Amino acid sequence: MDRIVKVGIIGCGGIANGKHMPSLHAIPNVEIVAFCDLIEERAQKAAAKFGTPDAKVYTDYKELLKDESIEVVHVLTPNREHADITVDSLYAGKHVMCEKPMAKTAADAQRMVDAAKATGKKLTIGYQHRQKPQSRYAKAYIDTDALGEIYYANCLATRRRGTPNWGVFLDEEAQGGGPIIDIATHSLDLTLYLMNNYEPSVVLGKTHKKLEHPEAGNIWGDNGVSTTPLEEAACAMIIMKNGATIMLETSWALNTAEPIAEGSCVLCGSRAGLQIKNDKLLINKVELGRQVQTEVNTAAGGVAFYDGAAETPALTEAINWIKCIVEDTDPVVLPEQALVVSQILEAIYTSSKTGKPVYFE
């Protein structure tokens, strides 16, 4: 990757500062040349820390898109803005990395897919859990057909008391939902990716808001947790067209003794199974008539005074994304795949509201 790729950032909040900008800044052939945020001071701080010496600052993303030197745009705004900004960016001739979830609604996600097809520009979504070493090993293992037919799965993202209460996380109009759209989206994406199955048939889901004191014990305090209308927890059953069944469990706040981090899943196949829970990868199967469970060591260390490479899933995601731009290959996360994730998540909300299953054609 020897040519320079110039990037513009739209949205300079938490996910930009915590994930995207540090990762892009660490890639030698990337220059972040423009920063846009409704709060100009945030864009200025980001430019000073991560930008080129002549980086420009904007409060209107449409002005940023006029810069023809910018090849790639990262859309890192609240969910409700994802679709409009992404579509405008694609038609402005930019490749787009949009933070998860793809959009607030499935219809908006479809607009994004249609725009990518119409413009011929690359579009990907920030599902970095695919880039964990556990996930990469699991994918390679599954691709050998070691699991056989994968017909049952659990996708899990359950917090005990971890409701985010800053920014617009508790704003239903801005975000579109609670833990379903915030953290379960990661686990569902990883599950579908490992199964290589993107054809849902029916979804039955239920959201819950039952805790008497949801703010009690919340790791970030109250600040709206006790009054938000968003769901605290949810569960769903997803049946795929080939008969495979996926159970989904998620929560921001739930009286559970075993919280499970986003990006966790259990896959059961006709030959063997595996699970990624809290970044631990286990493979289970029968050998020589005995049940065998193996924990896969995905650490890079093992040598005195050396803990291995410091590459994170976020950095790996950014490297692979820029590489696909330079080499003109497909991104790791295809927009059509992310669209299916959005369709299923929306179906869970719809099913919960109507009390009926949602069927796909």
N, C-alpha and C positions, 0 to 999 in steps of 0.2 A: 504494500500500500504506500507507494512513493509519491503520489500526487496529493496536493492539499485539497481538503474538503472544507468548504466554508459553511458554517452552521448558524442559524438564527434561533433564539429561544423565545417562545411566546408563553409567558407565565413564569414568574421568578419566585414562586413560593416554596413551600416545604419540600415537595417532591423534586423540584428543580435543583434546589440546593443540596438535598440529601442524596440524590441518585444521579440525575442526568448530567448536570454541569461538572461535578467532580470527575465523572467517568469520561466524558468527552474531553475534558481538559488534560486527562492523562494519556490521550492518544496522540502520538507525535505528529501525524499528518492532518490533524483537525484544528481548525481555527474557529473559535466562537466570535463572530464579528458583529452580532446584533442581539440586543436584549429588549424585550417588550413586557411591560406590566402596567396595569391600571394605576398602580402606585409607583410613581416615577422613581422614588427613592430606592425601592427594592431593585428596580432594573439597574440603577446606577451602582448600587453595591455589588450586584452580580457582575456587572461589566468590569468593575475595578478588580474583582477577585479572579474571574475566570476568562475575561475577554482579552482580545488583542489590544495593543496600545491605542489604536484608533477605533475601537469598537463603538458602535452607535447605540443610542438609547431611544426607545419609543414608548409612547402610551397608547398608540393606535397600531394594531397589528397589520392593518392594511398598508400603512406606510412602510413597515418593514418588508412586506412582500414585494414592494416596488424595486428593491435592491436586487438587480440581476446577478450580482456576484454570489448571492446566497444559493447554495445548491440543496441544502437540507434544512428543514424546519422541525423543531420539537415542540409539540403542542402539550402544554403542562398546566392547563387551566382547570377550573371546576368542570364537572361532567357535562353540564348543559351547553357549554361552549365548544366541546370537542368537535362536533359534526360541522358546524358552520365554519370554524377556523380551518379545520382540516380540508374541507371542500374548497374553500377559497385558496388555500395554500397549494393544493394540487393543481388547480386551474391557473395559478400563478407560475407554474412550472417547477415547483419544489417537490422533492421527495419528503415524506412525512413520517416521523415517529410520533405517535400519539400515546400518551400515558393511558393505562387501564382505568376503568373499563372503556371499551371502544367508544361508547356513547351513552347518553342517558336513556335512550329508547332504541328498540330494534329498528324502527323505521329510520332513525338518524344513522345508525350503523350501516344500514343498507345504502343510504345516500353516499356514505364514505366509500363503500366498495364500488358503487357505480361510478363515482368520480375518478377513482384510481384506474378503473378500466377505461374510461373515456379519455383520460389524459395520458395513459401509459406510464405514469409515475409510480414509484414504489411507495407503498403504505404498509406500516407495521404497527403493532400495539405492544405496549411495555409490559409483557408477561415474562419478567426476568426469572421466575422460578423454573422455567424450562432450562435455564443455564446453570443451575446448581450442579455440582459434580454428581450428586445422587441421582438427579433427573437424567443427566447425560448417560450415566452408566445404565440406568434402568431402561432407557430408550434403546441403547445398543443391545442390551440383553434381550429385550422383547423382540427386537428385529431379527434375532437368531431363531425365532419361533420357539424359544425355550418355555414360554408360558402356554403355548397352544392357543386355543380359542379363549379370548377374554370375555367372559359372559356375566361377571358380577364385579361391581366396584363400589367403593365408598370414597367420596371426596369430602374432606374435612377441613374446617377452619373455625375452631371454637375457642373463644376467649372466656375467661371466668368473669373478670371485671376489667374490660379494656375498651370502653367507649371513647372514641376520639372526640374532643370537644373544642377544637380550635378551628380557625378558618370557617369553611362552609360545610364541614362534615355533618352537622346536625340540621342543615337546611335542605328540606326535602325537595324544594323546587330547584335548587342548584345541583344537587347530587343524584336525586332520583330514587334513593333508598338507603338502607343501613348496611348491615354486614353482608347481606346477599350480594349487593353490587360493589361493596368495598373490598371484602377479603375472600368471600366464597368464589368470586370471579377468578382469582388466582388458582384455587384448587380445582375448579371445574375445567379451566383451560388445560392444566397439567394432566388431568385425568383423561380428557378427550384426546389430547396429544399422544399420550402413551398408548391409549387404546387404538389410536388412528381410526376413530369412529366419530363422524360428524353428521349422523343422520338420526335425529330424534323422532320418535313416533308420538309419544304422549308424556305429559308432565303433570304431576299432581303435587301441589305444594301448600304449605301452611306457614304463615309468619306468626310470631308470638311477641306480645308486649304485656308481661304479667308481673314482673318484679315489683314488690311493694316499695322498695327503696333502691332504685337502680343506680343512684349516685353513691351509695354506701360502698366503700372499698374500691371505687373506681381509681385506677392508677393515675389518672390525670385530673381527679377532682370532679366537682359538679359542673358548673358553668354551662347549664342547659341540659345536662344529661337527664335530670328528673322530669323535664317538661317536653322533650322532643317527641314528635309523633312517630318517629322512625322505629322499625322493628328492633327488638333486642336479640331475637333469635329466629331461626327458621329451619325447616327441614323439607325435603322433597324426595319424590321417587321419579326417576327419569327412565323411561323404557325406550330403547333404541329400535330402529326398524328391523334390525337383525335379531331382536329379542334380548339383547344384553340389557342388564338392569344396573342403574347407578343410583345409589342413595347419597343424598347431600345433607350435611349437617353444618350449620354455621351459627355463630353468635358473637356479639360484642359483650354481652353480659348474660351469664347463665350459671345457675348453681350446679356446676359440674366439678368433679374432683380432678379431672384430667384435661386441662386445656391443651388444644392441639393447634399448632401454628398453621397459618395459611400456607398453601403449597404442599399440603399433605394429602395422601390418597392411598387406598388399598385396592389392589387389582388381583382378581382370582381367575385363573385360567384352567383349561382342561388338563394341563400337564403340571403346572406349578403356579405359585403366586408370589407377589412381592408387595411391600408397603414402604412408603416414605412418610415417616411421622417425625415431626420436629427435627428434620434434616438427618434422621437415621434411616438407612436403607437396609431392609431385611428381605431375604429371599427364603421362601419356604417350599419344600417339595418332599417327595418320598424317594429314598434311595435304599436299595438292598432291603426293602421291606420295612424300613424305619422312617419315621417322620424326622426331617432334617430342617433346621433353621440356620441360615448363614447371615451374619452381619458383614456387609461389604465395607471395607475400609477405603473411603474415598479421600482421606487426608493426603496431603502432598509431602508430609514430613517423613520422619523415620530415621533421620540422620542427626547426630549430635550437633547442636548449635545451628540447626537449620529447620525451620518450620514449614518450608515449602513456599511455593509462589503465593503472593498476596492477592491474586486475582479474585475478585468477587463476582457474583452473578450479575450485578449491575454493570461492572466493567466488561465482563464477557459479552453481555448483551450489546453494549455500545460498540465494542470491537467488531463483532459479527455484523452489526448493522452497517457500520461504515464500510466494512469489507464488501458487503453485498452491493453497495453503491459503486465502489471503485471497480469491482470485478463484474458488475452487471449480472448478478445472480439473484435468486429469490431470497427474501428475508426469512429468518427462522420462523417468525410468526406471520402467517399469511392472513390478509384481511378477511378472506372468506371463512377462515377458521374462527377468528375473533367474532365475526358476525353470528355464528352459531351459538357461541357462548352468550352473547347478548340476547339472542332469541330465547334461549332456555331460561336465563335469569328473569327476563320479562314474563315468561310463561309462569314462573313460580309466583310472582306477585299477582298476576291475573287469576291464577287458580285459587290463591288464598282469598282474594276479594270476592270471587264468585262462588267459591265452594265446589267448583267443578274442575275436572281435568281439562287441560288444554291439548288439543290434538294438532299435529303437524301434517301437512299434505304429503 
